[in-house]
């Protein structure tokens, strides 16, 4: 059984997505809906921290929802994402591959939540 959480920081114009454990198809669908909805409240050019450090491979059917989520954040104007990488390289590769054609934004990887925040903050400073 998995767990997920979506949050936003309007000050930073940042979306936060946490994926933990093995998510069911329904959980991935609901999480994708929440990501799309939350990202629509941010200004275009927002970035995202995606903590997948304990994410496990999902059902292949769930990958359609991962792809839909990626497409949704592109439509809502994402500029960059930083993924806190998974202990499960299979889960990480699976997530990376799903909808990778949709990723018209910068993608980085980090070893911790704090490192992901710093990478995105630094990227934003360089863009200004």
C-alpha positions as CSV (number, residue, x, y, z in Angstrom):
1,X,0.0,0.0,0.0
2,X,1.3,3.4,-0.9
3,X,0.9,7.0,0.0
4,X,1.1,10.3,-1.8
5,X,0.9,13.9,-1.0
6,X,0.6,17.1,-3.1
7,X,1.3,20.6,-1.7
8,X,2.1,24.0,-3.1
9,X,4.1,27.0,-1.9
10,X,2.7,30.1,-3.5
11,X,5.6,32.3,-2.2
12,X,8.1,30.1,-4.0
13,X,5.7,29.2,-6.9
14,X,6.6,25.6,-6.2
15,X,4.7,22.3,-6.4
16,X,5.5,19.4,-4.1
17,X,4.7,15.8,-4.9
18,X,5.6,12.9,-2.6
19,X,5.2,9.3,-3.7
20,X,5.7,6.6,-1.2
21,X,5.6,2.8,-1.4
22,X,3.6,1.0,-4.1
23,X,0.6,3.0,-5.3
24,X,-2.5,1.4,-6.8
25,X,-3.8,2.5,-10.1
26,X,-6.6,4.4,-8.3
27,X,-4.1,6.1,-6.1
28,X,-1.9,7.1,-9.0
29,X,-5.0,8.4,-10.9
30,X,-6.1,10.5,-7.8
31,X,-2.6,11.8,-7.3
32,X,-2.3,12.8,-11.0
33,X,-5.7,14.7,-10.7
34,X,-4.4,16.4,-7.5
35,X,-1.1,17.4,-9.2
36,X,-2.9,18.9,-12.2
37,X,-5.3,20.8,-10.0
38,X,-2.6,22.1,-7.6
39,X,-0.4,23.1,-10.5
40,X,-3.2,25.1,-12.1
41,X,-3.2,27.4,-9.0
42,X,0.5,28.4,-9.5
43,X,1.9,31.0,-11.9
44,X,3.4,29.7,-15.2
45,X,7.1,29.1,-14.7
46,X,6.6,27.2,-11.5
47,X,8.9,24.4,-10.5
48,X,8.4,21.1,-8.7
49,X,10.1,18.9,-6.1
50,X,9.1,15.3,-6.6
51,X,10.1,13.2,-3.6
52,X,10.2,9.6,-4.8
53,X,12.9,8.4,-2.4
54,X,10.8,5.5,-1.2
55,X,8.6,5.0,-4.3
56,X,8.2,1.4,-5.6
57,X,7.3,0.4,-9.1
58,X,3.6,0.9,-9.9
59,X,1.2,-1.2,-11.9
60,X,2.0,-0.7,-15.6
61,X,-1.6,0.5,-16.0
62,X,-0.9,3.4,-13.6
63,X,1.8,4.8,-16.0
64,X,-1.0,6.2,-18.2
65,X,-1.9,8.4,-15.2
66,X,1.7,9.4,-14.6
67,X,1.9,10.5,-18.2
68,X,-1.4,12.4,-17.9
69,X,0.0,14.2,-14.8
70,X,3.2,15.2,-16.6
71,X,1.1,16.5,-19.5
72,X,-1.1,18.4,-17.1
73,X,1.8,20.2,-15.4
74,X,3.3,21.1,-18.9
75,X,-0.1,22.6,-19.8
76,X,-0.1,24.6,-16.6
77,X,3.4,26.0,-17.3
78,X,6.0,24.1,-15.3
79,X,9.6,25.2,-15.9
80,X,11.6,22.6,-14.0
81,X,11.3,19.6,-11.7
82,X,13.8,18.0,-9.4
83,X,13.2,14.4,-8.4
84,X,14.5,13.1,-5.1
85,X,15.6,9.8,-6.4
86,X,14.3,6.4,-5.4
87,X,16.1,3.6,-3.6
88,X,14.2,1.4,-6.2
89,X,15.9,2.1,-9.5
90,X,13.2,0.2,-11.2
91,X,10.5,2.5,-9.8
92,X,12.5,5.6,-10.8
93,X,13.2,4.3,-14.3
94,X,9.5,3.4,-14.7
95,X,8.5,6.9,-13.6
96,X,11.1,8.5,-15.8
97,X,9.9,6.6,-18.9
98,X,6.2,7.3,-18.4
99,X,5.3,10.3,-20.5
100,X,9.0,11.3,-21.0
101,X,7.8,12.8,-24.4
102,X,5.7,15.2,-22.3
103,X,8.6,16.6,-20.4
104,X,9.3,19.8,-22.1
105,X,10.9,21.1,-19.0
106,X,14.2,20.8,-17.1
107,X,14.5,17.6,-15.1
108,X,17.2,17.2,-12.4
109,X,17.8,14.5,-9.8
110,X,18.8,14.9,-6.1
111,X,19.7,12.7,-3.2
112,X,17.5,14.6,-0.7
113,X,14.6,17.0,-0.4
114,X,17.0,19.7,0.8
115,X,19.3,19.2,-2.2
116,X,16.3,19.4,-4.5
117,X,15.1,22.7,-3.0
118,X,18.7,24.1,-3.4
119,X,19.0,23.0,-7.0
120,X,15.7,24.6,-7.9
121,X,16.5,27.8,-6.0
122,X,19.9,28.0,-7.7
123,X,18.3,27.4,-11.2
124,X,15.7,30.2,-10.5
125,X,18.5,32.6,-9.5
126,X,20.4,31.9,-12.7
127,X,17.3,32.5,-14.8
128,X,16.6,35.9,-13.3
